[in-house]
């Protein structure tokens, strides 16, 4: 059996914590897309682990797999594995040979291109880690795959084809000088060959490189349970999200099949858990109809609710709304139900895990963007273009707030111990999405999650 964990909003919903909660019941945790732009935090036995590439289940000793839909920076991967080893962990992580490798020139170009886009207000809030340029090379059939690192001759052939094109892009299109304006070694074939062949040797030595689909199929055949872990969230999916303010891959549940090599019937026969943050957060530019306050350099001119700046700051500070990877402040807003209805349809959720209701505790009133008004008509889901989404006015629905309580005690006691007003809020979400609640997060630790139902 399988279970797929999907972000239902704009990322940062707390997926890693839910993977950690349900992780004991599975044998393998698979990342099916994204790269080291996907920061996630796991708290285990009082210790906090901030990961950006290693699958969350590795903290609990589960086999972790980076699927063929991922883009992998080997340097980041080995730095994280070595850091975990220093803390006494020995994670078993495998990497799909069909996954694409992030190279230094991808990171350089990511920064250059984001600077250019920012002049036209099209910056997607990229982390600058080379994710987009790597996926571009994948689609353009000029990428370097993890399997290529295992053979020096193949690796050299790939680099000799692509590096001159990258040099020309920097020099002829962007008018920059390699060695003066950008790092020389990022565009040096011999230097890249030496470094990335060494990564390949370590992958071989530690038996990390696998045929992902076959590896996972054999595990399922032997009766093991598999969890698919998506990065980011539905509304920044490149096909289903707020284009162009999106990531370069598909965080939605359908990508669990494409990004691992298992069939859609395998994924479809399992559970699909939508992870919901009890309010909204976002890093990057573009519209955000329920936004509270504003964030300089991210909120569009005329956007947000400047008169709610104090409330935005309160939620941001209480929720720790600063990027795991970048440290940038996130934009925050009320829960957006049209966004969630869109996510429920696109993913086919069988259950919900709703996090961070503790962050909203103590407020006299909690609001929800129940619907939009666009051209005088009510919309219950997101319009297909981001420009039209930005034209939407939010119809707010309010709920009475709930007290701040000892949330650890609440988690121990179970769902009925959650304050009544908070349960009213939770049940509204479940009813609107016609999907049962499987878990409620009331704090960062595993022991601060109210488990209503286990998917495995």
C-alpha positions in Angstrom: 0.0 0.0 0.0 1.0 3.6 -0.5 0.2 7.0 1.0 1.0 10.3 -0.7 1.6 13.5 1.2 0.7 16.6 -0.7 0.9 20.3 0.2 -2.5 21.9 -0.5 -1.5 25.5 -0.6 1.7 27.4 -1.4 4.2 25.2 0.4 5.3 25.5 4.1 2.2 23.6 5.2 4.2 21.3 7.6 4.4 18.2 5.3 7.7 17.1 6.9 6.0 16.8 10.3 3.2 14.8 9.0 5.6 12.5 7.2 7.3 12.1 10.5 4.1 11.3 12.4 2.9 8.6 10.0 6.5 7.5 9.2 6.6 4.7 11.7 4.0 2.7 9.8 5.9 2.8 6.4 9.2 1.3 5.3 10.2 3.7 2.5 9.8 7.4 2.1 10.2 8.8 -1.5 10.6 12.3 -2.6 9.0 12.5 -6.1 9.9 16.0 -7.3 11.8 19.2 -6.3 15.2 19.6 -5.0 17.1 21.4 -2.2 14.8 24.4 -2.4 12.3 22.4 -0.4 13.1 23.1 3.3 11.4 20.9 5.9 11.8 20.7 9.6 11.4 17.5 11.7 11.4 17.5 15.5 12.3 14.1 17.0 12.8 13.5 20.7 13.3 17.2 21.3 15.9 17.6 18.6 15.2 19.7 15.5 16.5 18.6 12.1 16.3 21.1 9.2 16.6 19.2 5.9 16.3 20.5 2.4 16.9 17.3 0.3 17.1 14.2 2.5 13.6 12.7 2.8 12.0 13.4 6.1 11.7 9.7 7.0 15.5 9.4 7.2 15.4 10.8 10.7 13.4 7.8 11.8 15.6 5.3 10.2 13.4 4.7 7.1 14.8 4.1 3.7 14.7 7.4 1.8 14.6 7.7 -1.9 15.0 10.7 -4.2 13.0 9.8 -7.2 13.6 10.4 -10.9 11.3 13.5 -10.7 13.8 15.2 -8.4 16.7 17.4 -9.2 19.6 16.6 -7.0 22.6 18.7 -5.9 25.1 16.0 -4.8 27.0 18.5 -2.7 23.9 19.4 -0.7 22.9 15.7 -0.4 26.3 14.6 1.0 26.5 17.7 3.3 23.2 16.8 4.9 24.0 13.1 5.2 27.4 13.9 6.8 25.7 16.4 9.2 23.2 13.7 10.2 26.0 11.2 10.7 27.7 13.7 13.1 24.5 13.7 15.1 24.6 9.9 15.4 22.2 9.0 12.6 23.0 6.6 9.7 20.3 7.4 7.1 19.8 5.0 4.2 19.2 7.2 1.2 19.0 6.1 -2.4 19.0 8.3 -5.5 17.3 7.5 -8.8 19.8 7.2 -11.6 17.2 9.0 -13.8 17.1 12.0 -11.5 18.9 15.1 -12.9 21.9 16.6 -11.2 22.2 20.3 -10.3 25.5 21.7 -11.4 27.2 25.0 -10.3 26.3 26.8 -13.6 22.6 26.1 -12.8 22.9 28.0 -9.6 24.7 30.9 -11.3 22.1 31.2 -14.0 19.3 31.0 -11.5 20.5 34.1 -9.8 21.1 36.0 -13.0 17.7 35.1 -14.5 15.8 36.0 -11.3 17.5 39.4 -11.3 16.4 40.0 -14.8 12.8 38.8 -14.1 12.6 41.1 -11.0 12.9 44.1 -13.3 9.5 43.0 -14.9 7.9 41.9 -11.5 8.0 38.3 -12.7 10.4 37.0 -10.0 9.0 33.7 -8.6 10.9 34.1 -5.3 13.4 31.4 -6.2 15.9 30.2 -3.6 18.7 30.6 -6.2 19.6 26.9 -5.9 19.5 26.1 -9.6 16.2 24.2 -9.5 14.5 26.0 -12.5 17.6 26.0 -14.8 18.1 22.2 -14.1 14.5 21.4 -15.0 14.9 23.6 -18.1 17.9 21.5 -19.2 15.9 18.3 -18.5 13.2 19.4 -20.8 15.7 20.7 -23.3 17.4 17.2 -23.3 20.8 18.7 -22.3 20.7 17.7 -18.7 23.2 15.6 -16.7 21.6 12.7 -14.8 22.7 11.0 -11.7 23.5 7.9 -13.7 25.9 10.0 -15.8 28.0 10.6 -12.8 28.8 6.9 -12.6 30.7 6.9 -15.9 33.6 9.3 -16.6 33.3 9.1 -20.4 29.5 9.7 -20.4 29.9 12.6 -17.9 32.6 14.3 -20.0 30.5 13.9 -23.1 27.5 15.5 -21.4 29.6 18.4 -20.1 31.3 19.1 -23.4 27.9 19.4 -25.0 26.2 21.7 -22.4 28.9 23.9 -20.9 29.8 25.8 -24.0 26.1 26.7 -24.4 26.0 27.9 -20.8 29.1 30.0 -21.3 27.5 31.6 -24.4 24.3 32.3 -22.5 26.2 34.1 -19.8 28.5 36.1 -22.2 26.4 36.7 -25.3 22.9 37.0 -23.8 23.5 38.5 -20.4 26.7 40.3 -21.3 28.7 39.1 -18.3 32.3 38.0 -18.1 33.1 34.6 -16.8 35.9 34.9 -14.2 35.1 38.5 -13.5 31.3 38.7 -13.0 30.7 35.0 -12.4 32.6 32.0 -11.0 35.1 30.6 -13.5 35.0 27.0 -12.1 31.2 26.8 -12.6 31.9 26.8 -16.3 35.1 24.8 -16.4 34.6 21.4 -17.9 37.7 19.8 -16.3 36.8 21.2 -12.8 33.2 20.0 -13.1 34.3 16.6 -14.3 36.6 16.1 -11.4 34.1 17.2 -8.8 31.1 15.4 -10.1 32.9 12.2 -11.0 34.0 12.2 -7.3 30.3 12.5 -6.3 29.6 9.6 -8.7 32.3 7.4 -7.0 30.8 8.0 -3.6 27.3 7.1 -4.9 28.8 3.9 -6.2 30.8 3.2 -3.1 27.8 3.6 -0.8 25.4 1.8 -3.2 23.1 4.8 -3.3 22.2 5.0 -7.1 19.2 2.9 -8.0 16.7 2.2 -10.8 13.9 3.9 -8.8 10.8 2.3 -10.3 12.3 -1.2 -10.1 13.6 -0.6 -6.6 10.2 0.6 -5.3 8.3 -2.1 -7.2 10.4 -4.8 -5.5 9.7 -3.3 -2.1 6.0 -3.3 -2.7 6.1 -6.9 -4.0 7.8 -7.9 -0.7 4.9 -6.4 1.2 6.5 -3.1 2.3 4.6 0.2 2.8 5.7 3.3 0.8 5.1 6.9 1.4 5.4 9.5 -1.4 6.5 12.9 -0.2 5.8 16.0 -2.3 7.7 19.2 -1.9 6.2 22.7 -2.1 2.4 22.9 -2.6 -0.4 22.6 -5.2 -0.8 26.3 -5.9 2.9 26.6 -7.0 2.6 23.5 -9.2 3.9 24.5 -12.7 0.7 23.2 -14.3 -1.9 23.8 -11.6 -0.5 26.8 -9.8 -0.3 30.6 -10.0 1.9 30.7 -13.1 4.5 32.2 -13.5 4.9 32.5 -9.6 5.5 28.7 -9.4 8.1 26.1 -8.9 9.5 24.1 -11.9 7.9 20.7 -11.2 4.6 19.1 -10.1 4.0 18.9 -6.4 0.5 17.4 -7.0 -0.3 13.8 -6.4 -0.2 12.7 -10.0 3.5 13.4 -10.1 4.0 10.7 -7.5 3.7 8.2 -10.3 5.7 10.1 -12.9 8.4 11.0 -10.5 9.0 7.5 -9.1 8.4 5.1 -12.0 5.4 3.4 -10.3 2.1 3.4 -12.2 -0.8 5.8 -11.5 -2.9 2.8 -10.5 -0.4 2.1 -7.6 -0.7 5.7 -6.4 -4.5 5.8 -6.9 -5.1 2.7 -4.9 -3.5 4.3 -1.8 -4.3 7.3 0.4 -3.6 10.9 -0.6 -3.3 13.2 2.4 -3.7 16.9 1.8 -1.6 19.0 4.3 -3.3 22.3 5.2 -1.9 25.1 7.2 -4.7 26.7 9.2 -3.8 30.1 7.6 -1.9 31.0 4.5 1.8 31.8 4.0 3.9 32.5 0.9 7.4 33.6 -0.1 7.6 35.5 -3.4 5.8 38.0 -5.5 2.4 37.8 -7.1 -1.2 38.1 -5.9 -2.4 36.8 -2.6 -6.1 37.8 -2.1 -6.3 37.0 1.6 -3.0 38.6 2.5 -2.7 40.5 5.9 -0.3 43.4 6.0 2.4 43.3 3.4 6.1 42.3 2.9 8.3 44.8 1.2 9.6 43.5 -2.2 7.0 40.7 -2.3 3.5 42.2 -1.9 2.4 43.8 -5.2 1.6 47.5 -5.2 -1.9 48.0 -3.9 -2.0 44.4 -2.5 -2.3 43.1 1.0 -4.2 44.8 3.9 -1.8 47.5 5.3 -4.2 48.2 8.2 -3.7 44.6 9.4 0.1 44.8 9.6 0.1 44.2 13.4 -2.0 41.0 13.0 0.2 39.8 10.2 3.3 40.3 12.3 1.7 38.5 15.2 0.9 35.4 13.0 4.3 35.5 11.3 6.1 35.5 14.7 3.9 33.0 16.4 4.1 30.7 13.4 7.8 31.2 12.7 7.0 32.2 9.2 10.5 32.6 7.9 11.8 30.4 5.1 13.7 27.2 6.2 16.2 27.6 3.4 16.3 31.3 2.8 15.3 32.9 6.2 13.1 35.3 4.3 9.9 36.5 5.9 6.8 34.9 4.5 3.7 36.8 3.5 0.8 35.6 5.6 -3.0 35.7 5.1 -6.3 34.1 6.2 -7.1 30.6 5.0 -8.1 30.6 1.3 -10.9 28.1 0.7 -11.1 28.5 -3.1 -7.4 27.5 -3.1 -8.2 24.5 -1.0 -11.1 23.4 -3.2 -8.9 23.6 -6.2 -6.2 21.5 -4.5 -8.8 18.9 -3.4 -10.0 18.4 -6.9 -6.5 18.4 -8.5 -5.1 15.8 -6.0 -8.1 13.7 -5.0 -7.6 14.0 -1.3 -8.7 11.0 0.8 -7.8 12.7 4.1 -6.6 16.1 5.6 -3.9 17.0 8.1 -4.5 20.5 9.3 -1.6 22.2 11.0 -0.8 25.3 13.1 -4.2 25.9 14.7 -2.2 26.7 17.9 -0.7 29.7 16.0 -4.1 31.3 15.7 -5.0 30.8 19.4 -5.7 33.9 21.4 -7.2 35.9 18.6 -10.7 37.2 19.2 -11.7 36.4 15.8 -10.4 34.2 13.0 -11.4 34.8 9.4 -11.5 32.6 6.3 -11.6 33.5 2.6 -14.7 31.5 1.9 -15.2 32.6 -1.8 -14.1 35.2 -4.3 -16.1 37.8 -6.1 -15.0 38.4 -9.7 -16.9 40.6 -12.2 -19.9 40.5 -9.8 -20.0 36.7 -9.7 -19.2 34.4 -6.8 -16.3 31.9 -7.4 -15.8 28.9 -5.1 -12.5 27.9 -6.7 -9.5 29.6 -8.3 -9.7 31.1 -11.8 -7.3 29.5 -14.2 -5.0 32.5 -14.8 -3.0 34.3 -12.1 -4.0 37.7 -13.5 -7.7 36.9 -13.0 -6.9 35.5 -9.5 -5.3 38.9 -8.7 -8.6 40.6 -9.7 -10.6 38.6 -7.2 -12.1 40.2 -4.1 -12.3 37.9 -1.1 -15.5 37.1 0.7 -14.5 36.6 4.3 -16.3 34.3 6.8 -15.5 34.8 10.5 -15.2 32.4 13.4 -15.0 33.0 17.1 -11.4 32.6 18.3 -10.1 30.1 20.7 -8.0 30.2 23.8 -4.3 29.3 24.0 -4.1 26.1 25.9 -1.5 23.5 26.8 -1.4 22.0 23.4 0.8 19.0 24.4 -1.9 18.0 26.8 -4.5 18.4 24.1 -2.5 16.2 21.8 -2.3 13.5 24.4 -6.0 13.7 25.2 -7.2 13.6 21.6 -9.4 15.4 19.1 -12.3 16.2 21.6 -9.8 18.1 23.8 -9.2 20.7 21.1 -11.1 23.9 22.1 -14.7 23.9 20.8 -14.3 27.0 18.6 -11.2 25.5 17.0 -13.1 22.3 16.2 -15.8 24.3 14.6 -13.2 25.9 12.4 -11.7 22.5 11.5 -15.0 20.9 10.8 -15.9 23.8 8.4 -12.8 23.0 6.4 -13.5 19.3 6.3 -17.1 19.9 5.2 -16.2 22.4 2.5 -13.7 19.9 1.0 -15.9 16.8 1.7 -12.8 15.2 3.1 -12.3 13.8 6.6 -9.7 15.1 9.0 -6.9 12.5 9.7 -4.6 14.6 11.9 -4.4 18.1 13.5 -1.1 19.7 14.2 -1.0 21.7 17.4 2.8 22.3 17.7 6.1 21.5 16.0 6.8 18.1 17.7 5.6 14.7 16.7 3.9 14.4 20.1 2.0 17.6 19.4 -0.1 16.1 16.6 -3.6 14.8 17.2 -4.0 11.7 15.2 -7.6 11.0 14.3 -7.0 8.3 11.7 -3.9 6.5 10.3 -3.7 6.1 6.6 -1.4 3.0 6.9 
